[in-house]
Amino acid sequence: MIDVYYWPTPNGHKILIFLEESGLPYRIIPIDLSAGEQHSPAFVSISPSGKMPAIVDTEPADGEKPVAVFESGAILLYLAEKSGLFIPADLRRRSEVIEWLFWQVAGLGPAAGQYHHFSSVAGDRRIYAEDYFHDEVTRLCEVLDRRLGAIHFVVGDTYTIADMAMFPWVTFSKKKMQGLSAFPNLRRWEEEVRRRPATVQTYLIAAHLATERKH
Ligand SMILES: N[C@@H](CCC(=O)N[C@@H](CS)C(=O)NCC(=O)O)C(=O)O
């Protein structure tokens, strides 16, 4: 069983997408960020930075005590290695998947997060930062758009954890990036990934959890 410490945000969605795609048994332990649950000592003992997502694998491959993993990229890699799914066995393609996974967690995710933050806050101080992160998100979308003009998924013909890491941030940024109209290949990919049954299910779970907690 995989216990997923989750709240409906782009980094959280990545993990549910993997679990829905793979069929690995899991249960969600909500970490309500607005209630500050990420700071509880119990959660910080799993995720030292007090950020979700995190997982605990209660049945690790070595048959020993549960394994806790934090950081969405590390979790995706752990789950892919555990299941043998969504990561190629071939040395070169595997290395490419890891490259793009790191590119997402170190580049697109933080830039899109900062862009969202600075474009949502009021006041004059936001202007420089908003422009800066808008330009950076645009540059990163151009990189991805170029790549997806030449290949179907982020790495070749098969859907991998690199796509799963990318999707929630691309779809989250879509509105602010004018529906991705300047990035036709990225838009084609976003529409296709959005329609996958596991993606649809993830966002249904997310919406349900968000409404449930409001009451
Ligand atoms: N690099 C981390 C980022 C995780 C992260 O920023 N999580 C946010 C939500 S998307 C969070 O838990 N924020 C709570 C807080 O900052 O107090 C990852 O990829 O997992």
The ligand as a Gaussian input file, in Angstrom:
#p B3LYP/6-31G(d) Opt

LIG

0 1
 N        9.947000      20.617000      -4.771000
 C        8.771000      20.128000      -4.100000
 C        7.789000      21.252000      -3.961000
 C        6.623000      20.876000      -3.090000
 C        5.766000      22.074000      -2.780000
 O        6.138000      23.239000      -3.039000
 N        4.611000      21.812000      -2.214000
 C        3.725000      22.887000      -1.843000
 C        2.369000      22.721000      -2.513000
 S        2.509000      22.572000      -4.287000
 C        3.507000      22.882000      -0.344000
 O        3.456000      21.843000       0.279000
 N        3.377000      24.075000       0.246000
 C        3.109000      24.209000       1.631000
 C        3.876000      25.327000       2.273000
 O        4.717000      25.938000       1.607000
 O        3.640000      25.589000       3.449000
 C        8.166000      18.970000      -4.906000
 O        8.346000      18.944000      -6.121000
 O        7.539000      18.085000      -4.290000

